Amino acid sequence: MPRRRRNARISEEDKQRIIDNHEANGDFLITAADLGIKRTIAYGIIRNYQNTAHGHDSRHRAGRHHKLDDESLDFLVMMIEAVPTITIKKLNETLWDTWPRKQSVCDSTVARALDGPLITLKKCENIPQNRNSPLVKDARVEYAHDMHERGLQKHRVYGDETGYNLYTKRTYGRAARGEHVVRTVGGQRGGNITLIATISDVGGLIYHEIHVRSLTQEIFNDFLTSLDVILDDEDAVVIMDNAPCHRHAAQFMIIHEVRYLPPHSPFLNPIGNCFCVLKATLKHLLNIAGGCDTAAARRVGQTLRAYREDKLRGAMKEALIVITPQLTQANYVHSNSYLMKCLHKEDIWE
């Protein structure tokens, strides 16, 4: 569709389509592009919608950021999309170097202008360099073909492991504006407790083991031997990533087939999202329990490490009930939704 004239009026129907796409957690910028609407205007539509939904009238908001015209805003958004870690100061300098004849603005004006296009400061995530390399994409295509041809019809059991520090605790808290959330902690992080688990979309959590030490090849091999017996004569395939301790899994799964996920593809393993829910529940339970300090350990005649191990193990056993068949089914569907992207060799950053 050709781009709209600069002063063309946007219909309420087109605005609603952009808002509906945003509410459905879709990419409203794609809808805007299909309608020939500029990115900055689309951002403004969503911002006005949010202000109205929260009872704010956008007409009474400070308007000093209008010193930046649409061309400048487009340029700022484009630079952020190209270099997400760029600073406000560098944005302003680049803007001035590009259009020295335009009215200069201060850094705070640029920051306010970006608040309109819904751009906020976020934690930067590190992604492996070869996350979407040609070799990785070819491996994903092979895996997706195999899933469509025979894997989706089988009983798929996904396995993985995760570690929890003895000092696991909530990382966020609340305080009055301008004050810090302060918590007194020990000087050491302590050891880890390792959870090895397998899930199924039929029965939820199938089998798990909790070990108060780091995972070794011997521990994982024993886990696989027990899992092989538990699955018995089911026509099941056990799927896991290609971590070093998983490489010899086929030698210990005598009855059942072992299938490996493509490298750098955690989104294809639904157990990862289950672990996220489990960890949130575990932190909640530990927060309720409280009293995991030296004084509490002495009252029961234990060392602090042993006391924390018991507390964490008990809370983990209690938290495991959140891995229900309903949760695993939802995560299976979510992971399967990536198969078409794998077949089309799309870049996947999740």
C-alpha positions in Angstrom: 0.0 0.0 0.0 1.4 3.5 -0.8 2.4 5.7 2.0 -0.2 8.2 3.2 0.2 11.9 2.6 1.8 13.7 5.6 -1.4 15.5 6.5 -3.8 12.6 5.7 -6.3 12.0 8.4 -6.3 8.5 10.0 -9.7 6.9 10.3 -11.1 5.6 13.6 -11.3 2.2 12.0 -7.6 2.1 11.3 -6.8 3.4 14.8 -8.9 0.6 16.2 -7.1 -2.0 14.2 -3.8 -0.8 15.5 -5.1 -0.8 19.1 -6.7 -4.3 18.7 -3.4 -5.7 17.5 -1.6 -4.1 20.5 -4.1 -5.5 22.9 -3.6 -9.0 21.4 0.1 -8.7 22.1 0.8 -8.6 18.4 3.2 -6.3 16.5 1.1 -3.2 16.0 3.9 -1.7 13.9 3.3 -4.3 11.2 -0.4 -3.4 11.1 0.5 0.3 10.9 2.9 -0.4 8.0 0.2 -2.3 6.1 -2.1 0.7 6.5 0.6 3.1 5.4 0.9 4.8 8.8 4.2 6.0 10.1 5.8 4.3 13.2 5.8 7.4 15.3 2.1 8.1 14.6 1.3 4.4 15.5 3.2 4.9 18.8 1.2 8.0 19.4 -2.1 6.2 18.8 -1.2 3.5 21.4 0.0 6.2 23.9 -3.2 8.1 23.6 -5.2 4.9 24.0 -3.2 4.1 27.2 -3.7 7.6 28.6 -7.4 7.4 28.0 -7.6 3.9 29.5 -6.0 5.2 32.7 -8.1 8.3 32.9 -5.5 10.8 31.6 -6.3 13.4 29.1 -3.3 13.7 26.7 -4.4 17.3 25.8 -3.2 18.5 29.2 0.2 16.8 29.1 3.4 18.8 28.7 4.1 19.4 25.1 7.7 20.6 25.0 8.8 17.5 23.1 6.9 18.8 20.0 10.1 20.8 19.3 11.1 17.6 17.5 9.2 17.1 14.3 8.1 13.7 12.8 11.2 13.4 10.7 13.4 13.8 13.8 11.3 11.3 15.8 11.5 8.8 12.9 15.3 9.2 12.9 15.6 8.7 16.7 13.5 5.5 16.6 15.5 4.2 13.7 18.8 4.8 15.5 17.4 3.0 18.6 16.3 0.0 16.5 19.8 -0.2 14.9 21.7 0.3 18.2 19.5 -0.4 21.3 22.3 0.5 23.7 22.8 4.1 22.4 22.6 6.8 25.1 20.2 9.8 25.0 23.3 12.1 24.8 24.6 10.3 21.8 21.1 10.3 20.2 20.9 14.1 20.5 24.5 14.6 19.2 23.8 12.4 16.2 20.5 14.2 15.5 22.3 17.6 15.6 25.1 16.4 13.4 22.6 15.1 10.8 20.4 18.2 10.7 22.5 21.1 12.1 19.9 23.7 10.7 17.1 22.3 12.8 16.3 23.7 16.2 18.6 22.3 18.9 17.0 20.6 21.9 18.3 19.4 25.3 18.8 15.7 26.2 15.7 15.7 28.5 13.5 16.8 25.5 14.8 13.8 23.5 14.0 11.5 26.5 10.5 12.9 26.8 9.9 12.5 23.1 10.9 8.9 23.2 8.5 8.3 26.0 5.7 9.1 23.5 6.8 6.3 21.1 6.7 3.8 24.0 10.4 3.3 24.1 11.8 2.6 27.6 15.1 1.6 29.2 15.4 -2.2 29.5 18.0 -4.7 30.7 20.2 -5.8 27.8 20.1 -9.5 27.1 23.2 -11.3 25.8 22.6 -13.6 22.8 25.2 -16.1 21.5 26.8 -14.8 18.3 25.8 -18.0 16.3 22.2 -18.1 17.7 20.8 -17.8 14.2 23.8 -19.0 12.1 23.1 -21.0 8.9 24.2 -24.2 10.5 21.9 -23.7 13.5 19.0 -22.9 11.1 19.6 -26.0 9.1 19.5 -28.1 12.3 16.2 -26.5 13.3 14.8 -27.3 9.8 15.8 -30.9 10.3 14.3 -31.1 13.7 11.0 -29.4 12.6 10.7 -31.8 9.7 11.2 -34.7 12.0 8.6 -33.4 14.5 6.0 -32.9 11.7 6.6 -36.3 10.2 6.7 -38.5 13.3 7.5 -36.7 16.5 4.2 -34.9 17.1 2.4 -38.2 17.0 4.5 -39.8 19.7 4.5 -39.4 23.4 7.1 -36.7 23.8 8.9 -36.4 27.1 11.1 -33.4 27.6 13.9 -33.3 30.2 16.3 -30.8 31.6 17.9 -29.7 34.8 18.1 -26.4 36.7 20.0 -25.2 39.7 18.8 -23.2 42.7 21.2 -21.4 45.1 20.8 -22.0 48.8 20.2 -18.2 49.1 17.5 -18.1 46.5 15.2 -15.2 47.3 12.9 -12.6 45.6 14.9 -10.0 43.6 12.2 -7.2 43.6 10.5 -5.3 46.5 8.6 -2.2 47.1 9.5 1.0 48.9 8.5 4.7 49.0 9.4 6.7 46.0 13.0 7.8 46.2 14.0 5.1 48.7 15.9 1.9 48.1 14.6 -1.6 48.9 17.3 -2.9 51.4 17.7 -6.4 52.6 20.5 -7.8 54.9 22.1 -10.9 53.5 25.1 -13.1 54.2 28.5 -12.5 52.6 28.5 -15.7 50.6 26.2 -17.2 48.0 26.5 -20.8 49.3 26.1 -24.0 47.3 23.4 -25.1 44.8 20.6 -27.6 44.8 20.0 -29.3 41.4 16.6 -30.3 40.1 16.4 -32.8 37.2 12.9 -33.2 35.8 11.0 -34.6 32.9 7.5 -33.5 31.8 4.8 -34.7 29.5 1.8 -33.0 28.0 -0.3 -36.0 29.2 0.7 -36.3 32.8 2.6 -33.1 33.6 5.6 -33.8 35.8 6.6 -37.4 35.2 9.8 -37.9 37.2 12.2 -35.7 39.1 15.2 -35.9 41.4 16.6 -33.3 43.8 20.4 -33.4 44.5 22.2 -31.2 47.0 25.3 -30.9 44.8 26.2 -30.0 41.3 25.1 -32.3 38.5 27.6 -34.9 37.3 27.5 -37.4 34.4 27.0 -40.3 36.9 24.0 -38.6 38.5 22.4 -37.9 35.2 23.0 -41.4 33.9 21.3 -42.9 36.9 18.4 -40.5 36.4 18.0 -41.7 32.8 18.1 -45.4 33.9 15.3 -44.8 36.4 13.3 -42.8 33.8 13.6 -45.6 31.3 12.1 -48.0 33.8 9.3 -45.6 34.7 8.2 -45.1 31.1 8.2 -48.9 30.7 6.8 -50.0 27.3 5.3 -46.6 26.3 6.0 -45.5 22.8 7.8 -42.4 24.0 10.7 -40.3 22.8 12.8 -38.4 25.3 13.9 -35.0 24.1 16.6 -32.8 25.6 19.2 -30.3 24.7 22.8 -31.1 23.8 24.5 -30.2 27.1 27.7 -32.1 27.7 26.2 -34.4 30.3 23.4 -35.4 27.9 25.6 -36.6 25.1 25.7 -40.3 26.2 22.0 -40.4 27.1 21.2 -43.0 24.4 23.4 -45.6 26.1 21.3 -45.5 29.3 17.8 -45.3 27.6 17.7 -48.9 26.5 13.9 -49.0 25.7 13.2 -45.5 24.5 14.5 -43.2 21.8 16.5 -40.1 22.6 16.2 -37.0 20.5 18.3 -33.9 20.8 17.1 -30.3 20.3 19.0 -28.1 17.8 21.8 -26.0 19.3 20.8 -22.6 20.7 17.1 -23.4 20.6 15.8 -23.4 24.2 12.4 -22.1 23.0 11.7 -25.6 21.6 11.9 -27.2 25.1 8.6 -26.5 27.0 10.2 -27.4 30.3 12.1 -24.1 30.4 8.9 -22.1 30.9 7.8 -24.7 33.6 11.0 -24.0 35.5 10.2 -20.2 35.4 6.9 -20.8 37.0 8.5 -23.2 39.5 11.1 -20.7 40.5 8.6 -17.9 41.1 6.5 -20.2 43.3 9.7 -21.3 45.1 10.6 -17.7 45.9 7.1 -17.1 47.2 7.2 -20.1 49.5 10.7 -19.1 50.8 9.5 -15.6 51.4 6.6 -16.8 53.5 8.7 -19.2 55.5 11.3 -16.6 56.4 13.7 -17.1 59.3 16.5 -18.7 57.3 19.3 -17.1 59.3 21.9 -18.4 61.8 19.7 -17.9 64.8 16.9 -20.1 63.3 19.5 -22.8 62.4 20.9 -22.8 65.9 17.4 -23.2 67.4 17.1 -26.6 65.6 20.7 -27.6 66.2 21.9 -27.4 62.6 24.5 -25.5 60.7 23.2 -22.7 58.5 24.1 -24.6 55.3 22.2 -27.7 56.4 19.3 -25.7 57.6 19.0 -23.8 54.3 19.4 -27.1 52.4 16.4 -28.6 54.3 14.4 -25.4 53.8 15.1 -25.2 50.1 14.5 -28.9 49.5 11.2 -28.8 51.3 10.0 -25.6 49.5 11.0 -27.2 46.2 9.0 -30.3 46.8 6.0 -28.2 47.7 6.4 -25.9 44.7 6.6 -28.8 42.2 2.8 -29.2 42.3 2.6 -26.1 40.0 3.9 -28.2 37.1 0.4 -29.4 36.2 -0.8 -31.1 33.1 -2.5 -27.9 32.1 0.7 -25.9 32.5 2.7 -28.4 30.4 0.0 -28.6 27.7 0.1 -24.8 27.3 3.9 -24.8 27.1 3.8 -27.7 24.6 1.6 -25.6 22.4 3.8 -22.6 22.8 7.0 -24.5 21.8 5.2 -26.1 18.8 4.4 -22.6 17.5 8.1 -22.1 16.7 8.2 -25.1 14.4 6.9 -23.2 11.4 9.5 -20.4 12.1 12.2 -23.1 12.1 11.0 -24.4 8.8 11.1 -20.9 7.3 14.6 -20.3 8.7 13.5 -17.2 10.6 15.7 -15.5 13.1 14.5 -16.4 16.6 15.7 -14.4 19.5 13.5 -15.6 22.4 
